[in-house]
């Protein structure tokens, strides 16, 4: 619409001339109806006889309009937060989930936002809902839970490409919460618990294997040095005496028992 180059015609010029004349004869009272103030974060799209006056929006500051032939629409350029309500989504692996999110966007072209779409905010909101459902419907539950950031970037790219003709720039998309049924939560918790128990058994088995190897090496060292075995007996006795001094077990040397048995057989 902004690229149209047709003239406004003879009648249009007559109406514009009459409007200028009306402003002149009622000056300075008419100046209050001609001057409009546009804030720093706003832009004004001016229509003259139904046509957009310029390809570029006016503002900020003071703008001048003709009271009879000109109308204008203010457009807010600040970032808008769009909350997507929870959506019932069936994932790729047939799991029903409820997902909600938030979209941050802003208008970068006021002329396109006014001329190319009826209600730019409502259109962006509905498109964000539809895109969220379509994108998440192609993901499995595991991908949805583990890849939120990648999914959010994908939704942002789709929204940005679809809203560029509306003068919208999508700055950020975030998935706030993913809710799954209680039965599925219990099943996932049981699966995680079973996986942890399996890992614990593997760790315990590895510990037993390492301990048995260490005991084997210790037995080989003690077999090479009988005196070392006696010292180990004495250390065990010291530990027992320190922990429980009411009961003392005194181990006898094996060599002494063998020699005592030989004497008995000889006698």
Buried (B, 14 or more C-beta within 10 A) or exposed (E): EBEEEEEBEEEBEEBBEEBEEBBEEEEEEBEEEBEBEBEEEBBBBBBBBEBBBEEEBBBBEEBEBBBBBBBBBBBBBEEBEBEBEBBEBEBBEEBEBBBBBBBBBBBEBBBBBBBBBEEBBEBBBEBBBBBBBEBBEEBBBEBBEEBBEEBBEBBBEBBBEBBBEBBBBBEEBBBEEBEBEEEEEEEBEEEEEEEEEEEEEEEEEEEEEEEEEEEEEEEEEBEEEEEEBBEEBEEEBEEBEEEEEEEEEEEEEEEEEEEEEEEEEEE
